Amino acid sequence: MSVETRPTRRGVRGRLLDLMFVRGRVREVRRAEGRGRWIGIRIGDVPSLDWTPGQQVRVHVADITTTRTWLSGAVRHALRTYSVWDYDASAAELELYVLDHEGDGPGARWARALEPGQAVVFGKPEGRFTLRPAAYHLFVGEETASVPFGAMLRAARDPVHGVIEVARPGDRLPLPEAERLTWRYRGDASAASSASLVAAVRGLELPAEPGIAYVAGEARTVQSVRAHLVDERGWPRRSVLVKPFWTPGKRGME
Ligand SMILES: Cc1cc2nc3c(=O)[nH]c(=O)nc-3n(C[C@H](O)[C@H](O)[C@H](O)COP(=O)(O)OP(=O)(O)OC[C@H]3O[C@@H](n4cnc5c(N)ncnc54)[C@H](O)[C@@H]3O)c2cc1C
């Protein structure tokens, strides 16, 4: 007896979504020592993801398949971008770190409410903020920048330098080569337009020749760090990769 295999309307929609997005389930949510959460996601039936350290995923922080999301206007802020801290292909597991920035954005709310077993939908890994061949790598950023930096530092084979500025020691992520990096603590000062981070980069002793710099985090701080490297140190612009992650007053960056 033959069985009717024509997909139902729901099945068609599901298949379309599977082509465009990855589905997973939260395996674990762990409060970090500082202000963030580690989120382990086990992915569904895609064979494996194509991920390069430094790349990010766009997460559906609202369910775009429901009428309610569209009618309420939540769809305008349904996507937030998170760097992948680690991807274990053999366990089909992805780890994210989401900073609880104390605002009430959809991304922060999503991470606060996550529970093991909950479904998560996200786009395939993307982005060009990845390691380039270099005599050495320079990493500059804050808490959120530490997420791609962790993955990139694990993959880096050349010497590394860097400055990471966080609010308090508890906000440090467990970065490889931590002892080779300069750590700055800004306390209650804002991470936006951080003059202290730029000053710390200015104070770094670096080889005479430029390497490749990876600068991420708050948009204005990132621009100031690039200006320092290009205008004061004479680095070629193409040797400074910048990635603004957030800035005061702007909702989502990508
Ligand atoms: C390529 C890329 C990678 C990213 N990777 C990460 C990551 O790994 N982990 C992570 O936590 N975030 C990461 N972000 C930032 C993330 O996408 C969201 O912007 C962030 O979570 C805020 O989203 P939200 O919906 O909570 O707030 P939004 O509605 O987007 O923003 C509301 C306001 O909250 C404030 N705000 C937002 N972020 C911060 C912050 N970090 N510190 C202080 N105030 C803030 C700002 O004033 C902003 O105007 C990344 C962004 C990009 C573009």
The ligand as a MOL file (V3000), in Angstrom:
LIG
                    3D

  0  0  0     0  0            999 V3000
M  V30 BEGIN CTAB
M  V30 COUNTS 53 58 0 0 0
M  V30 BEGIN ATOM
M  V30 1 C 28.7260 40.4360 15.0610 0
M  V30 2 C 28.1220 40.5930 16.4510 0
M  V30 3 C 28.4420 39.6720 17.4460 0
M  V30 4 C 27.9120 39.8280 18.7290 0
M  V30 5 N 28.2510 38.9130 19.6860 0
M  V30 6 C 27.7400 39.0470 20.9440 0
M  V30 7 C 28.0540 38.0710 21.9580 0
M  V30 8 O 28.7510 37.0760 21.7070 0
M  V30 9 N 27.5170 38.2680 23.2030 0
M  V30 10 C 26.7080 39.3420 23.4960 0
M  V30 11 O 26.2360 39.4610 24.6320 0
M  V30 12 N 26.3900 40.2530 22.5450 0
M  V30 13 C 26.8660 40.1270 21.2900 0
M  V30 14 N 26.5100 41.0300 20.3160 0
M  V30 15 C 25.5130 42.0760 20.6530 0
M  V30 16 C 24.1050 41.4900 20.5170 0
M  V30 17 O 23.8170 41.2230 19.1550 0
M  V30 18 C 22.9960 42.4440 20.9830 0
M  V30 19 O 23.1780 43.6920 20.3840 0
M  V30 20 C 23.0110 42.6250 22.4600 0
M  V30 21 O 22.7530 41.3870 23.0980 0
M  V30 22 C 21.9130 43.6250 22.8870 0
M  V30 23 O 20.6900 43.1820 22.4100 0
M  V30 24 P 19.3670 43.5380 23.1800 0
M  V30 25 O 18.2210 43.1070 22.3470 0
M  V30 26 O 19.4300 43.0430 24.5960 0
M  V30 27 O 19.4070 45.1220 23.2640 0
M  V30 28 P 19.1080 46.1460 22.0720 0
M  V30 29 O 17.6540 46.3760 21.9650 0
M  V30 30 O 19.8220 45.7130 20.8300 0
M  V30 31 O 19.8410 47.4330 22.6140 0
M  V30 32 C 19.2260 48.2970 23.5730 0
M  V30 33 C 20.2860 49.0890 24.2920 0
M  V30 34 O 20.9540 48.2650 25.2490 0
M  V30 35 C 22.2660 48.7720 25.4740 0
M  V30 36 N 23.2590 47.6830 25.2370 0
M  V30 37 C 23.2200 46.7220 24.2720 0
M  V30 38 N 24.2950 45.9170 24.3840 0
M  V30 39 C 25.0170 46.3870 25.4260 0
M  V30 40 C 26.2390 45.9780 26.0250 0
M  V30 41 N 26.9540 44.9300 25.5940 0
M  V30 42 N 26.6940 46.6900 27.1090 0
M  V30 43 C 26.0050 47.7600 27.5790 0
M  V30 44 N 24.8380 48.1960 27.0410 0
M  V30 45 C 24.3580 47.5250 25.9930 0
M  V30 46 C 22.4520 49.9160 24.4630 0
M  V30 47 O 22.2130 51.1450 25.1130 0
M  V30 48 C 21.3840 49.6510 23.4220 0
M  V30 49 O 20.9770 50.8190 22.7600 0
M  V30 50 C 27.0200 40.8990 19.0210 0
M  V30 51 C 26.6880 41.8080 18.0000 0
M  V30 52 C 27.2150 41.6700 16.7330 0
M  V30 53 C 26.8400 42.6770 15.6610 0
M  V30 END ATOM
M  V30 BEGIN BOND
M  V30 1 1 1 2
M  V30 2 1 2 3
M  V30 3 2 2 52
M  V30 4 2 3 4
M  V30 5 1 4 5
M  V30 6 1 4 50
M  V30 7 2 5 6
M  V30 8 1 6 7
M  V30 9 1 6 13
M  V30 10 2 7 8
M  V30 11 1 7 9
M  V30 12 1 9 10
M  V30 13 2 10 11
M  V30 14 1 10 12
M  V30 15 2 12 13
M  V30 16 1 13 14
M  V30 17 1 14 15
M  V30 18 1 14 50
M  V30 19 1 15 16
M  V30 20 1 16 17
M  V30 21 1 16 18
M  V30 22 1 18 19
M  V30 23 1 18 20
M  V30 24 1 20 21
M  V30 25 1 20 22
M  V30 26 1 22 23
M  V30 27 1 23 24
M  V30 28 2 24 25
M  V30 29 1 24 26
M  V30 30 1 24 27
M  V30 31 1 27 28
M  V30 32 2 28 29
M  V30 33 1 28 30
M  V30 34 1 28 31
M  V30 35 1 31 32
M  V30 36 1 32 33
M  V30 37 1 33 34
M  V30 38 1 33 48
M  V30 39 1 34 35
M  V30 40 1 35 36
M  V30 41 1 35 46
M  V30 42 1 36 37
M  V30 43 1 36 45
M  V30 44 2 37 38
M  V30 45 1 38 39
M  V30 46 1 39 40
M  V30 47 2 39 45
M  V30 48 1 40 41
M  V30 49 2 40 42
M  V30 50 1 42 43
M  V30 51 2 43 44
M  V30 52 1 44 45
M  V30 53 1 46 47
M  V30 54 1 46 48
M  V30 55 1 48 49
M  V30 56 2 50 51
M  V30 57 1 51 52
M  V30 58 1 52 53
M  V30 END BOND
M  V30 END CTAB
M  END
